[in-house]
Amino acid sequence: MNFRVLVLLAAFLLPLPMMADSVYTYTGNDFTFVSGSYTTSDFVSGTFTLASPLAGGLHNASITPLSFSFTDGVQTLSSANVTSEYFTITTNASGGILDWQVMLFITGLNGMEFAGGPDAGGNAGDYDFIIHNGSGLNNTSGSWTSRTTSETPEPS
């Protein structure tokens, strides 16, 4: 059998490497203080996607997601419509998110900011502050979960 035929057969028979993205999902608690268009049933939620999981032991690390989308019940901001974004993350030894600050803006102060993590005394503290026709505020921590997704390889 010709060497070229063997190489061609191997290319079709060997599995292609799988690409895996890490998706982080945030779910905040209902706002306890609201103004403008917001209600106490609104809260911040959303996701961001990275090419690989967050490393353990990060401290206020700046990250750039592949994509993201967050809503506060009134507005939805995503990688498709923001003009500036800022993500800083602190992780535990296993890469779980302990502390965060996310700022997303369309223009000027029209956007969303939320942050959280332990306060100086080590107590869970969090704030959600929304700027858009009013605001929503919550002083209790939301939570993060993560999962890895696998993309099906395309034929060569």
Disulfide bonds with the S-S distance in Angstrom:
none
